């Protein structure tokens, strides 16, 4: 009887301990938006546990990039490479930052010597409405000389209807001497659209803020924004709008855009520019990942919201 009493007493103590432990459990809110590190130098952006974009920055890459980029219906809106020239345009890395002429070094094409080399992940941010990764990169010549030091913040913001706003903040600092960005339409920010969204391959459509339509109406034209929309499935239209921030030195940007499915903001299409030592170049771009083919007034409203002054991150 005495041993039975001791046993019952122990059970009661355990029950009390469990109850007490449960009472102390106070979970914090789980961020809806998360930047989750992955193997092989990648960060998965997730909304409610589902991937919506992935940032790649492995040491063997010629440049970091985002792939895939998932639209509201759950389908990818970008691709790797040109659909009809995958090798010749292997540098079309979905969503990427690059430039074809920095002190004469080509960082745009693959195997031309210039590489944008990841240095470190500075921070990862999760939150109820957005997630972000901040990284540092070195723009290195074939000889390994760093021409530019880059700080990049890639933030993914959740919007209603499973849409997204991806904001890219760049700070590019000359290293050792002034850096000359040569005259070229290639650089800094570009997107390779999924094949079915292209004008040629899928019957998609390009529009800009000035009323231009398709390559003939938008090629090498200045604009506040450029939209590329098309079908991702039968009866399902989605697209991406590239937004140029008014604080960018060349705003409104010249856009290099093709009916074959790519668009880019051209920082030095008209003339070279110099990044002086000690005076970093700061740029801000955004991608509105949207359903349908929005009315230009809706795109203009989205651009205006993006253009409002904001605290520097």
C-alpha positions in Angstrom: 0.0 0.0 0.0 2.8 2.4 0.9 4.5 1.8 -2.5 1.2 2.3 -4.3 0.8 5.6 -2.5 4.3 6.7 -3.5 3.5 5.7 -7.1 0.3 7.7 -7.2 2.0 10.7 -5.6 4.7 10.6 -8.4 2.0 10.4 -11.1 0.3 13.5 -9.6 3.6 15.4 -9.5 4.2 14.5 -13.2 0.7 15.7 -14.1 1.2 18.9 -12.2 4.6 19.4 -14.0 3.1 18.8 -17.4 0.3 21.2 -16.7 2.7 23.8 -15.4 4.8 23.4 -18.5 1.8 23.8 -20.8 0.8 26.9 -18.9 4.2 28.5 -19.6 4.1 27.8 -23.3 3.3 31.1 -25.0 4.2 30.8 -28.7 5.1 34.0 -30.5 3.3 34.8 -33.8 4.8 32.9 -36.7 5.9 35.2 -39.5 3.8 34.7 -42.6 6.7 35.7 -44.8 10.0 34.0 -44.2 13.5 34.0 -45.8 14.6 30.4 -45.2 18.3 29.4 -45.8 18.7 26.3 -48.0 21.6 24.1 -49.0 24.0 25.1 -51.7 24.0 28.8 -51.0 20.3 29.5 -51.6 17.5 31.4 -49.7 13.9 30.3 -50.2 11.3 33.1 -49.8 8.1 31.5 -48.5 4.6 32.7 -47.8 2.6 30.6 -45.4 5.2 27.8 -45.9 5.1 27.8 -49.7 8.0 29.0 -51.8 7.3 32.0 -54.0 10.9 32.9 -55.0 14.5 31.6 -54.4 17.7 33.6 -54.3 20.9 31.8 -55.6 24.4 33.0 -54.7 26.7 29.9 -54.9 30.5 30.5 -55.4 30.5 28.9 -58.9 27.9 31.3 -60.3 28.8 34.3 -62.6 26.2 36.3 -60.7 23.5 35.9 -58.0 19.9 35.7 -59.2 16.3 34.9 -58.3 14.6 31.8 -59.7 11.9 30.7 -59.7 9.5 33.6 -59.3 6.0 32.2 -58.7 2.9 34.0 -59.8 -0.5 34.2 -58.0 -1.8 31.0 -59.6 1.3 29.0 -58.4 3.1 28.9 -61.8 6.6 30.3 -62.5 6.6 33.6 -64.4 10.4 33.6 -65.3 12.8 31.1 -66.8 16.5 30.5 -67.1 17.9 31.3 -70.6 16.5 32.2 -73.9 13.9 29.6 -75.1 15.5 29.4 -78.5 19.2 30.0 -77.6 19.8 28.5 -74.2 23.6 28.5 -74.5 24.1 31.8 -76.2 21.8 33.5 -73.6 22.7 31.4 -70.6 23.3 34.7 -68.8 19.6 35.4 -68.8 19.2 34.2 -65.2 15.5 34.8 -64.5 15.8 38.0 -62.4 19.3 39.3 -62.2 21.6 42.3 -61.6 24.6 42.9 -63.9 26.3 45.3 -66.3 28.2 44.8 -69.6 31.0 47.3 -69.1 32.6 48.3 -65.8 36.1 49.7 -66.5 36.0 47.6 -69.6 35.1 44.4 -67.9 32.0 42.5 -69.1 29.8 41.2 -66.2 26.8 40.7 -68.4 27.7 37.6 -70.5 29.0 34.3 -69.1 32.6 33.5 -69.4 33.8 37.0 -70.3 35.9 37.4 -67.2 33.8 39.5 -64.9 32.0 37.8 -62.1 29.7 39.1 -59.3 30.9 37.0 -56.4 28.9 36.6 -53.2 30.8 37.6 -50.0 28.4 37.2 -47.1 24.8 37.2 -46.0 24.5 40.2 -43.8 21.1 39.5 -42.5 17.8 37.7 -43.0 14.4 39.2 -42.1 11.0 37.6 -41.6 7.8 39.3 -40.9 4.0 39.3 -41.2 4.0 41.2 -44.6 7.6 40.8 -46.0 10.8 38.8 -45.9 14.3 39.9 -47.0 17.9 38.9 -47.5 20.7 41.4 -47.4 24.0 40.4 -49.0 27.4 41.7 -49.9 29.0 41.0 -53.3 32.3 41.8 -55.1 32.4 42.7 -58.8 35.7 41.0 -59.7 37.6 41.1 -62.9 39.2 38.1 -64.6 42.4 38.9 -62.7 40.5 38.8 -59.4 40.6 42.6 -58.8 37.5 44.0 -57.2 36.1 46.9 -59.2 32.9 47.4 -57.2 31.6 46.4 -53.8 27.9 45.8 -53.7 25.4 45.7 -50.9 22.0 44.3 -52.1 18.7 44.0 -50.2 16.1 41.7 -51.8 12.8 42.1 -50.1 9.6 40.2 -51.0 6.3 41.8 -49.9 3.0 40.0 -49.8 0.1 41.7 -51.6 -3.6 40.8 -51.7 -4.6 38.0 -54.1 -1.3 36.2 -53.7 0.4 38.9 -55.7 4.0 40.1 -54.7 6.1 43.2 -54.8 9.8 42.4 -54.9 12.0 45.4 -54.1 15.7 45.4 -55.0 17.9 48.0 -53.2 21.5 48.3 -54.6 24.5 50.2 -53.3 27.5 50.0 -55.6 30.8 51.5 -54.4 34.0 51.9 -56.4 37.0 50.0 -55.0 40.5 51.5 -55.3 39.6 54.0 -58.0 36.7 55.5 -59.8 34.6 53.0 -61.8 33.4 53.9 -65.3 30.2 52.3 -66.5 30.5 52.2 -70.2 27.8 53.1 -72.7 25.7 49.9 -73.2 22.0 48.9 -73.0 22.9 45.9 -70.9 22.6 46.6 -67.2 21.7 46.9 -64.4 18.4 45.1 -63.8 16.7 42.6 -66.0 14.0 39.8 -66.2 13.7 36.8 -68.5 10.0 36.0 -68.8 8.6 32.5 -69.0 8.2 31.3 -72.6 4.4 31.5 -72.7 4.4 35.2 -71.7 6.6 36.2 -74.6 5.0 38.2 -77.5 6.5 35.8 -80.1 6.1 32.5 -78.3 2.9 33.0 -76.3 1.0 36.0 -77.7 1.9 38.1 -74.6 2.0 41.9 -74.5 4.4 44.6 -73.5 3.2 48.0 -72.3 5.0 51.0 -70.8 4.0 54.1 -68.8 4.1 56.2 -71.9 1.5 54.2 -73.8 4.0 52.2 -75.9 3.0 48.6 -76.9 5.3 45.7 -77.7 8.9 45.9 -78.8 8.3 48.4 -81.6 6.6 50.9 -79.2 8.9 50.5 -76.2 12.4 49.6 -77.3 15.0 52.0 -76.0 12.3 54.4 -74.8 12.2 56.1 -71.5 9.5 55.1 -69.0 8.6 54.9 -65.4 7.5 51.3 -65.7 7.4 48.4 -68.1 4.8 45.6 -68.0 5.1 42.2 -69.6 1.9 40.1 -69.3 0.6 36.9 -70.9 -0.8 33.4 -70.4 0.6 31.0 -67.8 -2.1 28.5 -68.5 -5.2 28.3 -70.7 -7.5 31.2 -69.6 -5.0 32.3 -66.9 -3.2 35.7 -67.5 -0.4 36.9 -65.2 2.6 39.1 -65.5 5.4 41.2 -64.1 5.8 45.0 -64.0 9.3 46.4 -63.7 9.2 49.7 -61.7 11.9 52.3 -61.9 12.3 54.4 -58.7 12.3 58.2 -59.2 15.4 58.6 -57.0 17.5 56.6 -59.6 19.9 59.0 -61.3 18.7 58.1 -64.8 14.9 58.1 -64.1 12.8 57.7 -66.1 14.9 54.8 -67.3 15.6 53.7 -70.8 14.3 50.2 -71.2 15.8 47.4 -73.4 12.8 45.1 -74.2 12.3 42.4 -76.7 9.2 40.5 -78.0 11.1 37.3 -77.4 10.5 37.6 -73.7 12.9 39.8 -71.8 13.0 43.3 -70.4 15.7 45.3 -68.6 16.3 48.7 -67.2 19.3 50.3 -69.0 21.3 52.6 -66.8 23.9 53.6 -69.4 22.1 53.1 -72.8 22.6 56.8 -73.7 26.0 57.6 -72.2 28.7 56.3 -69.8 28.5 57.2 -66.1 31.2 57.3 -63.4 30.9 55.9 -59.8 33.4 58.1 -58.0 35.5 56.7 -55.2 33.7 57.3 -51.8 30.4 58.1 -53.5 28.3 54.9 -53.9 25.7 54.6 -56.5 22.3 53.8 -55.0 19.5 52.3 -57.1 16.1 50.9 -56.4 13.9 48.8 -58.6 10.8 46.7 -58.0 8.8 43.9 -59.7 5.1 43.8 -59.3 4.1 40.1 -59.7 0.4 40.3 -60.6 -2.7 38.5 -61.8 -4.3 39.4 -65.1 -3.1 42.2 -67.4 -3.8 45.3 -65.2 -5.2 48.5 -66.5 -2.5 51.2 -67.0 -4.2 53.2 -64.2 -3.7 50.3 -61.8 -0.1 50.0 -62.8 0.4 53.7 -62.4 -1.1 53.6 -58.9 1.3 50.7 -58.0 4.2 52.7 -59.3 3.1 55.8 -57.3 3.0 53.8 -54.1 6.5 52.4 -54.8 7.8 55.8 -55.6 6.8 57.3 -52.2 9.8 58.2 -50.0 10.8 55.5 -47.6 13.3 55.1 -44.8 16.5 53.6 -46.1 17.0 50.0 -45.0 
